[in-house]
Amino acid sequence: MRFLVPFIGVFALGCQQPELSTTTQEIVALSPQSHDFGSLEVGSTSAPFSLSVNPAAGANDDFVTAITASCPDFQIDAPGLPAEVYRTCDMGGCLTCIAPPLLCTTLDYVNYLFSASFKPTVAGAVSCVVTVELNSATTKTLTLTGTGTLPPIAIDVAPASIDFGQVRRNTDSGALALDVRDAGGAALTVSSVAISPGFVIVAGQTTGYQVQPGATESYQLVCHPTATGGMMGAFTITSDDPSRGTVTIPLTCTGIDSAMAITPSPAMFPTTRVGEPQMISIDIGNTGAASMMLESVAVSGAGLSGGMMGGTAITAGGSVPVTVAFDAATAGDVSGALVATYDGGQTYTAQISARALATSMALTPDGDVDFGPVCAGQTKAQTFTILGNAAGAFVITDVSTPAVPFTVTTPSLPASVAGAGANQVMFSVTAAPVAAGHATSMLTVTTDIPGGAPHTINLAVDALTAGVTPTPSALDFGSNPIESTTIGQAVHVSNCSGAPVAWSNPRIEGVDAAEFAIVAQPDQPTIPATGFASWLIVLQAHTLGPKTAAFSVDYAGGTATIPLAGEGLGTAPPVDPMPTAGESSYYSCQTGRAAGGWPIALALALVWRRRSRGSRYPATT
């Protein structure tokens, strides 16, 4: 520490002897804490929306270690983690202060930027809780919302192709499924369905029909080769989809002569959900007049396993079972094969297909649900909507009972939720505070989603006494670049009385009143009984440094006031020689006299600060 004294001496030449705070508070703030992407057509992707992890008020220092969200409708781009987030304050020349000044004039400031985008997979309102993990073993959350809308008419045919594998000549293969789904918002009209010779539709409509939105027409197809060798064909469907009027699904099959019979062939696992493995039995038979020697059975394909060792004799007309397992570890379609080797190296290959559906619950609203101000003795209800925003269905088995002053009303449980947003299940929570104060509770939603933990919702309400009350008690806009406008924040004035109260003259007052602005106000000139009125306020700092003001509005009998705070930041090149991806950096120093050589001294001091801070926060890998 011998180099510290020269640094202090150099600082005396610069910006009011700024001293670096040694107070480290592992506190960050997310901006914004929620975002609604609005309505977007299913399958489309929104423009990325920028979010930031900022150091909270005063001197703070922490690391963002991970940003996670398990939501199929939202994508998170969080580069360069772990990343440091910190603020140091100008101590105004105080070299012996233990605590920083009440108002922090930022000397050095780094936040972390990441982005989110919305790509709806289902129609309806969906939400996503994003978790920000910090090196201090704490977490912060924010909530993203959006609404998926359906295209007018859209056909969805799956799978995209079908391979029946090897099939004995003049016999039917096992049946494989093909689904025609209406993925649009209006009825889909199918005018014709056709299939190539050698392939047969054994189930499903072959004349014109309609499919309602979200509904599916299912087909069963088989291959019936009349000769040996490969053959190709197609399943063709024509509809009134304006962008895909004709859909063609390729079909392939190979005719063989063999005394071996594999049943079913091709083999298809029942559709399952990720995390729910399946097993099926496949019979290997002998249709010949003499005994057959089964030498080996091998199974290939991602997530598929099974088979048997060789040396098994199959008598004429007999068969042996083989068990095949599908681990269903990941979502999607799996294609594999069972290869039976017999009688001196002859082989018979049977196709195997499996499908695992992802299962996800979208709960709206989600995360931290604040009922806001509620008059003591009054009630406020919030409806929650649950839908399946992935292909797999699930069952709601329980919705827990929150603590007073909250109550929950649920539908009859268990309740089934179909996949792909095909239905919705709703429940409601009512806040009924009887005494003034801040109250919190939580509830959990439990489902049968494989491996899924109960989903937690945090509830909060501010119960108010009789009369007129402004909320929140104070509003802090944080630190923002000068000449940029913050996201609007709401202030409320509640009327906990039995008659309407008129309001007038809403205004911003105080030393920095010109830095704040009211950008929206109530349509009505009165606050209804047991209701509230809201104003939207923004900060646009024009100069550097802390800003303080107050929102005030007059009403019959008094004035409601809410203190406002914020800070104007300048811009400068990053402090780090090689800034971390996603990191935004700022430093500045206010002075009323010539700065002289302070930038060089500041840079040296920042290096020293980083060294000392690095000892407190070891590298994270």
HELIX and SHEET records of a PDB file:
HELIX    1   1 LEU A    4  PHE A   11  1                                   8    
HELIX    2   2 ALA A  513  GLU A  515  5                                   3    
HELIX    3   3 TRP A  598  ARG A  616  1                                  19    
SHEET    1   A 4 VAL A  28  SER A  31  0                                        
SHEET    2   A 4 PHE A  49  PRO A  55 -1                                        
SHEET    3   A 4 THR A 105  PHE A 118 -1                                        
SHEET    4   A 4 PHE A  74  ASP A  77 -1                                        
SHEET    1   B 8 VAL A  28  SER A  31  0                                        
SHEET    2   B 8 PHE A  49  PRO A  55 -1                                        
SHEET    3   B 8 THR A 105  PHE A 118 -1                                        
SHEET    4   B 8 ALA A  83  ASP A  90 -1                                        
SHEET    5   B 8 ASN A  60  THR A  68 -1                                        
SHEET    6   B 8 GLY A 124  LEU A 134 -1                                        
SHEET    7   B 8 THR A 139  THR A 149 -1                                        
SHEET    8   B 8 SER A  34  GLU A  41  1                                        
SHEET    1   C 4 VAL A  28  SER A  31  0                                        
SHEET    2   C 4 PHE A  49  PRO A  55 -1                                        
SHEET    3   C 4 THR A 105  PHE A 118 -1                                        
SHEET    4   C 4 GLU A 583  TYR A 587 -1                                        
SHEET    1   D 4 ILE A 155  ALA A 158  0                                        
SHEET    2   D 4 LEU A 176  ASP A 182 -1                                        
SHEET    3   D 4 THR A 216  CYS A 223 -1                                        
SHEET    4   D 4 PHE A 199  ALA A 203 -1                                        
SHEET    1   E 5 ILE A 162  ARG A 168  0                                        
SHEET    2   E 5 THR A 246  ILE A 256  1                                        
SHEET    3   E 5 GLY A 229  SER A 239 -1                                        
SHEET    4   E 5 LEU A 188  ILE A 195 -1                                        
SHEET    5   E 5 TYR A 209  VAL A 211 -1                                        
SHEET    1   F 6 MET A 260  THR A 263  0                                        
SHEET    2   F 6 GLN A 278  ASN A 286 -1                                        
SHEET    3   F 6 SER A 319  PHE A 326 -1                                        
SHEET    4   F 6 LEU A 304  MET A 308 -1                                        
SHEET    5   F 6 MET A 292  SER A 300 -1                                        
SHEET    6   F 6 THR A 312  ILE A 314 -1                                        
SHEET    1   G 8 MET A 260  THR A 263  0                                        
SHEET    2   G 8 GLN A 278  ASN A 286 -1                                        
SHEET    3   G 8 SER A 319  PHE A 326 -1                                        
SHEET    4   G 8 LEU A 304  MET A 308 -1                                        
SHEET    5   G 8 MET A 292  SER A 300 -1                                        
SHEET    6   G 8 GLY A 332  TYR A 342 -1                                        
SHEET    7   G 8 GLN A 346  LEU A 357 -1                                        
SHEET    8   G 8 ALA A 267  MET A 268  1                                        
SHEET    1   H 8 MET A 260  THR A 263  0                                        
SHEET    2   H 8 GLN A 278  ASN A 286 -1                                        
SHEET    3   H 8 SER A 319  PHE A 326 -1                                        
SHEET    4   H 8 LEU A 304  MET A 308 -1                                        
SHEET    5   H 8 MET A 292  SER A 300 -1                                        
SHEET    6   H 8 GLY A 332  TYR A 342 -1                                        
SHEET    7   H 8 GLN A 346  LEU A 357 -1                                        
SHEET    8   H 8 THR A 272  ARG A 273  1                                        
SHEET    1   I 4 MET A 361  THR A 364  0                                        
SHEET    2   I 4 LYS A 380  GLY A 388 -1                                        
SHEET    3   I 4 VAL A 425  ALA A 431 -1                                        
SHEET    4   I 4 PHE A 406  THR A 409 -1                                        
SHEET    1   J 5 ASP A 368  CYS A 375  0                                        
SHEET    2   J 5 HIS A 455  LEU A 464  1                                        
SHEET    3   J 5 GLY A 437  THR A 447 -1                                        
SHEET    4   J 5 PHE A 394  VAL A 399 -1                                        
SHEET    5   J 5 ALA A 415  VAL A 417 -1                                        
SHEET    1   K 4 GLY A 467  THR A 471  0                                        
SHEET    2   K 4 GLN A 489  CYS A 496 -1                                        
SHEET    3   K 4 GLY A 531  LEU A 539 -1                                        
SHEET    4   K 4 PHE A 516  ALA A 520 -1                                        
SHEET    1   L 5 LEU A 475  PRO A 481  0                                        
SHEET    2   L 5 GLY A 558  LEU A 569  1                                        
SHEET    3   L 5 GLY A 545  TYR A 555 -1                                        
SHEET    4   L 5 VAL A 501  GLU A 509 -1                                        
SHEET    5   L 5 THR A 526  ILE A 527 -1                                        
END                                                                             
